[in-house]
Amino acid sequence: MGTMVRQEWLAVVERRSGGLMRATCLADILATRWAPRKILLSATLSRDVEELHMWNLHQPRLFRADETKSKEVGVDLHALDHVSGALSLPSSIRHTVLAVEQKFHPLMLYLKIVENDWKRVLVFTNEKESSLRLSILISRLAKSKFTVEQLTGDLFGNRRAKVLKRFKNGTTRVLICSDVLSRGVDVEAVDCVVNYDLPKNDRLFVHRAGRTGRAGKSGHVLSLADGEARKIFVKNVLKKNGLWVNAEEIVVEKQTLEPHLHRYEKALAYLKRTIEEKKAANSSNKKGKVSGFAYRKKARYQVIKEKLKSRDDQALSYEYAECLAAQAFLRMAHLSYFVKQRPNAEFISPTGKVPLLKVRRTLIPEFSGIVDFVAKKGVKLCAHLSDAQIAEMRAHMSVMDVLLRNVEMYVMWKHNETYTQLTRYRYGSVYKWPLNWILPAMKRREILTKLHDSGWADRSTEEVLEQYEKALRALSSQLGSKPYLFGNQPTEADALLFGHLFTIITMSLPCMDLKNAILNYTNLQDFVTRVETEYFKI
């Protein structure tokens, strides 16, 4: 029989598993395995140094593919610090920038759609109001020639799916949308992408343009611009970032539009009447007689108002903490700014997070992004620190981002008492019924998924508070008796710490454990008072 006993079923297993490996134990199997390999795929490739380091790639290789062949490009991981972020578009995409007066943008868009006979057109706007007005105008100009629909961030669920389905199957020819559609949605055979409102930065432009010219097919990008905004867009967004490829700029004279102006003026008059009728209808609905169901809804809203006096403030603790941290940072750097609260801030943010700093036509999201942006302009609060101290400062900021922020998110969304009494009312305060009940529940599922992925959702409240206590102990130890974390001058870490501590101390939460934990450290309380007095004097 030999040295190995074989059974008939073993041959079947060997064939199904890829052949006989002659392995007698688990160690033999593991010894012959290949090391795990990581493959990163991207339709619009971005070479981001920090993200590549995060993946900790071993001898990475970069493959760039075109329509006919691919070539291998060697990349030295140690030399990645010298690689700047880069974005690229497929060579099959043509880009046309039309220089035309802003008041004629809707007419120019309609004429281009008819002239080129595009079957599927995606039009991107930056504002919901702009999207609504444009959809009414194009629909009026088109009449029965083609169908126009609108898709914005507040359209969700089955209604959103039906709009996309009609656009995909060709029933809807023109879809006017916000940037909710520029990421991660695959619509095949889009003939043209239109930047009715110019994108804020190069990444947003690439994500918009990437909706056309997919899988080697030809595509067209049309950008409508005028005056100084056009020059800035072409120079700073396109040419500066290497995106002025297969591109042309065309100046449209008013004389070419004159044959269509009479019809366009009629469409504008129709738009004005439609907007006025909608406003009048909304006003009459508010003053008119309501049903018993509406009365119940209003009564419930009054209960919410009584429960939460600050219902108009939508920001949650971790969001308000970073917004306050950004303000503290700008004040410490002696940079002027003004604050504007917007209910759709998370939707217009490139990363979906707040705070959001707007500098001319550029949007800079999150506290870390604002700090990096200001640093590139030559302003650093940590300029007086040594390299070792800067590394230590970043470590403490990482503790705040990982521990303080996650604990605050846990309390706001996972802690049932806080969620039912505070979070869902604050988050839904800017929406009408029933969105003010539905959207908080959807957001809660999203946040809990993120907490689960990071290992926080399955922890008990006691375990979370213990982690919070450890973070405060470390920060208190670093602060000691000094005015600030690293001496007599404030740094970026001090601004971030102030934002988190001040928010928890002053915000009334059903869960008082976080505030009580901070009050155990006298030097942290003195720190908050010092920063508030020094930089937030009324």
N, C-alpha and C positions, 0 to 999 in steps of 0.2 A: 504493500500500500504506500510505501515511501514515508517521508518525514511529515507530510501534511495530509490531514483527513479532509476530503472534499465532499460536499453534498451537492445535489443537483440544483437546488435553489440558489446556491452561491454563484453559479455561472450567470444566472439571470441578473443578480444584483451587480455583479462586476460589469456586465455589458451596460446596464442602465447608469452606472456611476462613472463610466469613462474608462473601463478596462481594469485589469488586474494590477494593483500597485505593489503586491508582495509586501504589504505592511502587516505587522503582527501586533502592533500596539499604537496608542495615540501619539507617542513621541515620534515614531517613524513618519506618521502622516504629517505632523506639524513641521518636521524637518524638511520635507520636500515641498512645502507650500511657498508660493511667491510672496514677496512683501506686498502689502496692500498698495494699490495705485489710485491716485486721485486725478480725475479728469474734470476740468472746468470748461463749460461750454457757454458761449454768449453770442447772440445775434449781433449786438452792438457792443463790441469789446471795449472794456475800460481797463487800462493798466494802472491800477491803483496800488501804490507801494505798500501802504499800511495793510490793505486787505490781503496782499500776497504774503506778507510776513505772518499775518494771522493764520493762514493755512499751513505755515511751516513746511513748505514744499522742499523735497530733496531732489536736487539736480533737475529743476523744472525745464520743460521744453514747450515752446510756444509754436502753434501751428496756425497759420493764416490761410484761409481757403478762398479761392475765387471761383469763377464759373467753370474753369477747365482743369485746374490743377491746384495742388497745395504744396507748400514748401515749409521746411522746418527751420525755425530760428532758434539758435541756442541762447539761453538766458542764464547769466550768472546771478545766483541769489544774493551774493554779497555786493553785487554792483547795482542792485535794484534801487538803492537810495538816489541814484543819479538818473532814474527814469521818471519822467514827469507823467502825470495823468494824461491819457490820450483817448479820444473818442473817434470812431470812424463809422462811415456809412458805406453800404454796398455801392459798387461802381455803376449799378443798373439804375440808380436814382438820379434824376435830373432835378435841379433846383432853380426856380425862377423867382426873383425878387421884383415885384411890381411897385414902382414909385408912383403913387397916385394919391390925390388929396383924400384925406380921411373920410370926408362926407360922401365920397363916391365909392368907398370900399364895397358896400353891398351890391351896387350895380356892377362893378367890375368883376366881382365874384360870380354873379349870375351870368354875365356875358362869357366868361371863360369856361364855365360849365357847359353852356350851350355850344360854344365854338369848338371845344375839344371832344364833345359828346362823351364825357366821362360817365360811366355807369354807377360807380361807387365812389363817393366823395366824403371824406372826413374833414370837418371844419372845427378847429380848436379855438375856443375863446377863453379869456381869463376870468370873466365875470358872468354870473348867472343872468343878470339883467341884460347884458350884451348878447348872450345866447338867445334869450327870449325875443328880443327885438329883431335880431337877424333872422330867426326862423320865420317870424311873421312877414318880414319884408321879402325874403326869398320865395316863400310860399305864394305871396301875392304876385310877384313878378312871374313865377313859373306857371301859376294857375293850374291847368290840367296837364302840363307837359311832364312833370315829375313830382314825386312826393318828398316833402321835407319833414324831418322829425328832430326833436331835441332830446338830448340825454345829459343830465347833470348829476352831481354828487348826491342829491337828495332823492333820486330815483333808485329804488333798490328792489330786491326780491323778484317776483314774477313779472312785474311791470318792466323792470330793466331788461330781463331776459327776453321778453316779447319784442321790445324795441330793437335789441341786437339781432334777434332772429329775422325780423322783417328786413333789416339792413343786409344781413348775410345772404338771404335768398333773393335779394334784388327788388323787393317790393318798395322799400325806401331807397331812394337814389342819393339823397344828401342827408347826412347825419351831423347835426351841430352839437358839439359836446364840450365838456370841460376836460381837464387833464386826468380825470378819473379813468379815461379810456386809453391814455398814452402809455400805460405800463401793464404788461402781462396779459393783455387781451388780444387774441389772435383772430383777426378778420381777414379771410382770404380774398385775394384779387381786388384790393383797394387801388383804384386807378390814381387817385390824387389825395394828398394830405394838404390842407390849407391852414396856414397860420394867419387867421383873421386878426387875432391879437398876438403880437410877437412873444415868443417864449422868453422867460426871464434869464435863462442861462444856456450854455452849450449842451448840458446833459438833458435838459428838458426838450431842447430842439431835436436831439438825436432820438429820444424816446418817442416823440411825436412822429418824426420822419420815418422811424422804423416800422410804422404801421403799413407802409407801402413798400414795394420792391422786395417782397419776401421770397425766399427760396429761389433766388436767381431771376425772378420776374422783373420786368421794367416797372418803374414807378415815377411819379412826379410829385414834387413838393412846391407849393405856391405860397409865397409870403407877401402879404399886403402891408406896405409901410409908407411913411411919409416924413419928410423933414429930417430933424435931428435924430429922431428915433431910428430911422432907417440907416443913417450913417453909423450910429453906435452899434446897431445890430450886425451890420455887415463887417465892421472893423473888429469889434471886441468879441462877438459871439462866433462868427463864421471864420474870418480870415485868421484871427489870432489863434484859434484852436484847430486849424487845418481842415475846416469843413467847407471851405470855398472850392469845392471840386464839382465838376460838371454843373457849374452854376453860372447864371447870367443875371444882369440887372437891366430892367427895361423901364424907361420913363414913359408914362402914359399922359398924353396931353388932353386937356379938356375938350378940344375940338373933336377928338375921336369918339367922345361920349355924347355929343350934342344930339344925334338922331334918336337917342333913347331917353333923353332927359325928361320929356313930357310924361312918358309912361312912368318914369322913376318918381317924379313929383306926385303923381296920383297914388303910387304905392306908399310914399311917405305920409300923405294925408290919411290914407287908410290905417297906417300904423298908429298915427296920433289918435284917431277915433277909437281904435281897438283898445289902446292903453287906457284912455279916459273911461271907456265903458267898463273895463275890468275894475278900475279904481272905484267907480260909482257902484258897481255890483258888490264889491267887498264892503264898501261903506254902508250900503243898505242892509246887507246881511247882518252887520254888527248892530244896527239900530232896530231892525225888524223883529217880528215876533219869532220866538224860537220854540222848538218842540220840548217835550218833557225830557227826552234824552239829552238835549243840549243843556237844559237846566241842571241835570244831574252832573254833566261834565263840568259846568261852570262851578257848581257847588264843590266838586272835588278839587278843582283848581284853587278855590279859596282856602280849602283845608291845607293844600300844599303851601300856599302863600303864608299862612299862619305858622306852619311848622318851620319854614325856612325864610327868615327875614332877608337873607342875602341871596335870594333866588336868582337875581339878575347877574350874579357873578358865576360864570360857568366853570372857571378854572378849578381843577382839583388840586390837592395839596402838593403833589410832586410836580405838577405843571406850574403852579404858582411859585413854588420854590425856585425853579430854574428861571422863570421870568424875573423874579426879584433878584436872583443872583446876577443875571445879565445887566439889570439896572445898576446894581452895586458895582459891578466891574466897570461899566462905562463912567460912573461917577468917580470911582477911584482913579480912572485914567484921564479924568477931566475932559470927557467927550460929551458934547451936548446931544440930546435926543428928546423925543416926545413919545408918549405912550398912547396907543390906539387899540382898544379892545374890539375884536372881531369874532363873531360866533362861528365863522367858517375858517378860522386860522389854521386848524390842523389839516384842512382839505387843500388849502393853497400852499402849504409848506411842502417843499420838495421831498422831505423825509416823513411828512405826516406828524411832526412833533413841533411843540412850541418850547421856547419863545422863537419869534421870527423877526429878524432885523431887516428892514428894507432900506437900502442905500441906492437912491435913484431908481434904476430899473432892475437892480439885483436883490434877490432874496437870500438871506443867510439864516439857515435854521439851526436851532439848538444852541445851548450855552457854549459847548466846545467849538462849534463852527464859528460863532461870533468871536470867541477869543482868538482862533486861528486867523480869521479875516483881519482883525485889528492888528495882530502881530505882523502880518504881511505888509501892513501900512507903516510898520516901524514903531509900534507902541506895545511894550511889554511891561507888565507890572513886576515880573520876575527877573528883569534885566540885571538887578544888583546881586542876584544869587549866583553861587558857584554851580558848576555842572552837577556835582553830587547833590547839592541842595535842590536843584531843579528836578532831578530824578526822584528825590524823596517827596517833593511837592506833587509830582504827577502820581506817585503811589498813593498819597493821601486823597487826591481827587478821584482816583480809581475806587478807593474805598467808599467815598461818598456816592459815586455813580452806581456801584454794585450793591452796596448795603443800604444806605439811607433811601435811595430812590426805590429799590425793590420792596423795602419794608413799607414805605408810604403807599406804594401801589397795592401791596397785599392788604393793608388796612382799609383802603378806600374801596376795593373791589371784592376781596375775599371775606373780610370781616362782615358778617351778615347784618349786625346792628348798624354799622356805619353805612353800609350800602343802602339799606332800606330807609334809613332816616335822613341821609345826607346825599350820598353819591348820585343816586338815580335822579334826584330832584335837581341837583346842580347841573349835571350833564345834560339833562333834558329841558332845562329852563328856557332855552332859546328856540325850542321847537313847539309847534302846535300839536294838540291832541289829534291822532293817537301816537304821533312820532315821539312825543316826550315820554312815552312809556316803552315803545318798541326799541328805539335806538339805544337807550341805556342797557337794555337786556342783551342786545347784539354786541355792544361794546364790552360788556362784562365777559361774555364768552371769549371774545378776542384777547382780552387782558389775561384771563385765567389760562388760556392756551399758552401765552407767552411765559407766564409764571411757571406753568407746568414744564415747559421746555427748559427753563433755567433751574428747575429743581426747587422752586419756592412754593408752588401750589399745594404740595402734599405735606407741608410742614404745619405743625400746630401753632396756635397763637403764641404759646409760651416759648417755643423754639425761635420764632421770628423775633420776639421781644428780646430774647437772649442775644441774638446776633446784633440787634440794634444797640443793646447795652455795651457789647464789645467794641462796636465802632465808636460810640461816644467816649468810651474809656481811652481808646487809642488817640482820638482827636484831643481830648482833654490833656492827656499826657504830653502830646506834642506842643500844645499851646502853653502849658505851664503858667508862669506868671508874666509872660511876654504880652505886649499889646496885640500882636498878631502871630500867626502860626510860625513865621520864620523871621521874627525880629520886630523892629520898630516900623517897618513899612509893609503895607498890605500887598498881597499877591493874588493871583487868580484863584488860588485855593481858598483864601479868606472870603472872597466874594461868593463862591459856591457854598461854603459852610454857612455864611450868614443867611443865604436864601433858605436853606433847609431848616436851620434852627429857628429863625424868626417866624417862618410859616407855621411850624408845629406849635410854637409858644402862643401865637396870637389867634390861630384858627380854632374854633370851637368844634371839637370832634366828640362823638359818643365814646370812642376809645381814648381815654385820658392817659393810658400807659406811656405813650410816646412823650407827652409833655412832662409827665412826672419823672421820666428817666432823665430828661435834660435838666430839670430843676435840681437833680442830685449833684450837679457839677456847677459850682459857683463861678469858676473862671469862664465857662461857656456862656453863662448868663451875662457876666460882665462884658464879654466879647460882643455879644449881640447889642447890648446897650451902647457900647463904645462906637460900633459901626453906624448904628442908627443915628446917634447924636452927631457924629462927625460928617456923615455923608447924606443924611436924609433930614436935615434941618428944614423945618417948615418956615 
